[in-house]
Amino acid sequence: MKTTKKNVSTACCEVTNAAGCCRVESIVSVDERGQMVLPKEIREKADIHAGDKLAVISWDKGGRSCCISLIKVDEMAGIVKDILGPMIKDIIK
């Protein structure tokens, strides 16, 4: 669903630009211990290996987490630097 000024979507995880896209890659089950298995195809595609650290990012809507994403911690450092770097430079000036 595209968002316009007249029709603003309230979808929690909607991608609103061409920078990326969302799609269902697979369905996983959570066991009684709260564990799940990330399918091999997904791990290979994302270059995730045993011992890698993943940050769990959630979006809240109406007091509940509606969307959960995983980001490799190594990638997250670059993302934070890209976002905060320009802000820090402006503050230091």
C-alpha positions, 0 to 999 in steps of 0.5 A: 500500500502506498501512502499519500498525503490524502491517504496516510497508512497506519501500517506498522511496518510498511516500507514507504520508499524505494530504499528497500522492500518487505516480504515474507522469507519464511515462517518459523515456529517458536518452541516452548523454551521461546527458541526458533530456528532461522532457516539455512537459506535465510542464514546463507542469504544474510551471511549469518554464522554461528556466533554472530550477534543479532540485534532485535529491533521492534516497532510498537503500535497500540502498546504492543510490538507489532513487527520484529526485525533482526539486524547483524550487530556488525551492520548496525554499527555502520547504520548508527554511524551513518545516522548519528555522524552528521548530527554529532558534527552539527552539535560539535560545530 
